[in-house]
């Protein structure tokens, strides 16, 4: 798994350069997840989100064709909470309510019900 913030200079290339070319071979696997945190700041308008995600999906297709490695890009829209009730939205626009996320007593793994 590779994670980048939307402001990172390598956000457009890390899926290939880091995840597909470095981390997957090092772990002897051919599948990984690329996550981008999308923070609504002046340089990253919401109108740029869809073309950006489409470019990552296109890049994932080329990575599979050229390298035989499967990467799956996700873009998480992360906003500042307007109230004490926080929500997190993913690129598919599924809202995850914090009340549905709980800590398992056996460890620090988070589970969504």
C-alpha positions as CSV (number, residue, x, y, z in Angstrom):
1,X,0.0,0.0,0.0
2,X,1.2,3.5,-0.9
3,X,-0.4,6.6,0.5
4,X,0.1,10.2,-0.6
5,X,-1.4,13.5,0.2
6,X,-2.9,15.5,-2.8
7,X,-0.2,18.1,-2.5
8,X,2.7,15.7,-2.8
9,X,4.9,16.3,-5.8
10,X,5.0,12.6,-6.6
11,X,1.2,12.0,-6.3
12,X,0.9,11.4,-10.1
13,X,3.8,9.0,-10.3
14,X,4.0,7.2,-7.0
15,X,1.5,4.5,-8.0
16,X,4.0,3.3,-10.7
17,X,7.4,4.4,-9.3
18,X,6.9,3.4,-5.7
19,X,4.0,0.9,-5.4
20,X,4.3,-1.1,-8.6
21,X,8.1,-0.8,-9.2
22,X,9.5,-1.0,-5.6
23,X,7.0,-2.2,-3.0
24,X,5.2,-5.0,-4.8
25,X,8.3,-6.7,-6.1
26,X,10.0,-6.4,-2.7
27,X,7.0,-8.2,-1.1
28,X,6.8,-10.7,-4.0
29,X,3.2,-9.8,-4.8
30,X,1.5,-8.5,-7.8
31,X,-1.3,-6.5,-6.2
32,X,-1.4,-3.3,-4.2
33,X,-3.6,-0.3,-3.2
34,X,-2.7,3.3,-3.9
35,X,-4.5,5.8,-1.6
36,X,-4.5,9.6,-2.1
37,X,-5.9,11.9,0.6
38,X,-7.7,14.7,-1.2
39,X,-7.8,17.8,0.9
40,X,-10.0,20.7,-0.3
41,X,-7.4,23.4,-0.5
42,X,-7.2,26.3,-3.0
43,X,-4.8,24.3,-5.3
44,X,-7.1,21.3,-5.5
45,X,-10.6,22.1,-6.5
46,X,-13.3,19.5,-6.4
47,X,-13.8,19.8,-10.1
48,X,-10.2,18.4,-10.5
49,X,-11.0,15.3,-8.5
50,X,-12.8,13.2,-11.2
51,X,-10.1,13.8,-13.9
52,X,-7.4,13.1,-11.4
53,X,-9.0,9.8,-10.3
54,X,-9.5,8.8,-14.0
55,X,-5.8,9.5,-14.7
56,X,-4.9,7.2,-11.8
57,X,-7.2,4.5,-13.0
58,X,-5.8,4.8,-16.5
59,X,-2.3,4.6,-15.1
60,X,-3.3,1.4,-13.1
61,X,-4.4,-0.2,-16.4
62,X,-1.1,0.6,-18.1
63,X,0.8,-0.7,-15.1
64,X,-1.0,-4.0,-15.4
65,X,-0.5,-4.2,-19.2
66,X,3.2,-3.3,-19.0
67,X,4.3,-4.9,-15.7
68,X,1.6,-7.5,-14.9
69,X,1.0,-5.9,-11.5
70,X,-2.4,-4.8,-10.3
71,X,-2.8,-1.5,-8.5
72,X,-6.1,-0.1,-7.3
73,X,-6.2,3.7,-6.8
74,X,-8.5,5.2,-4.2
75,X,-9.0,8.9,-3.5
76,X,-10.4,9.9,-0.1
77,X,-11.9,13.3,0.2
78,X,-11.0,14.6,3.6
79,X,-12.7,17.7,4.9
80,X,-12.7,19.7,8.1
81,X,-15.7,18.8,10.2
82,X,-18.4,21.4,10.4
83,X,-19.6,20.1,13.7
84,X,-18.7,17.5,16.3
85,X,-20.2,14.8,14.0
86,X,-17.3,13.9,11.6
87,X,-17.8,12.0,8.4
88,X,-15.3,10.6,5.9
89,X,-16.2,10.1,2.2
90,X,-14.4,7.9,-0.3
91,X,-14.2,8.4,-4.0
92,X,-17.4,6.3,-4.5
93,X,-19.1,8.8,-2.2
94,X,-20.0,6.2,0.4
95,X,-20.3,8.0,3.8
96,X,-18.7,6.3,6.7
97,X,-20.2,7.3,10.0
98,X,-17.6,7.4,12.9
99,X,-20.2,5.6,15.1
100,X,-19.9,2.6,12.7
101,X,-16.1,2.4,13.2
102,X,-15.0,0.7,16.4
103,X,-11.8,-0.5,17.9
104,X,-11.6,-4.3,18.4
105,X,-10.6,-5.3,21.9
106,X,-7.9,-7.7,20.5
107,X,-5.9,-5.0,18.8
108,X,-5.9,-1.7,16.9
109,X,-7.6,-2.9,13.8
110,X,-10.6,-0.8,12.8
111,X,-13.7,-2.5,11.6
112,X,-16.6,-0.9,9.6
113,X,-20.0,-2.5,10.5
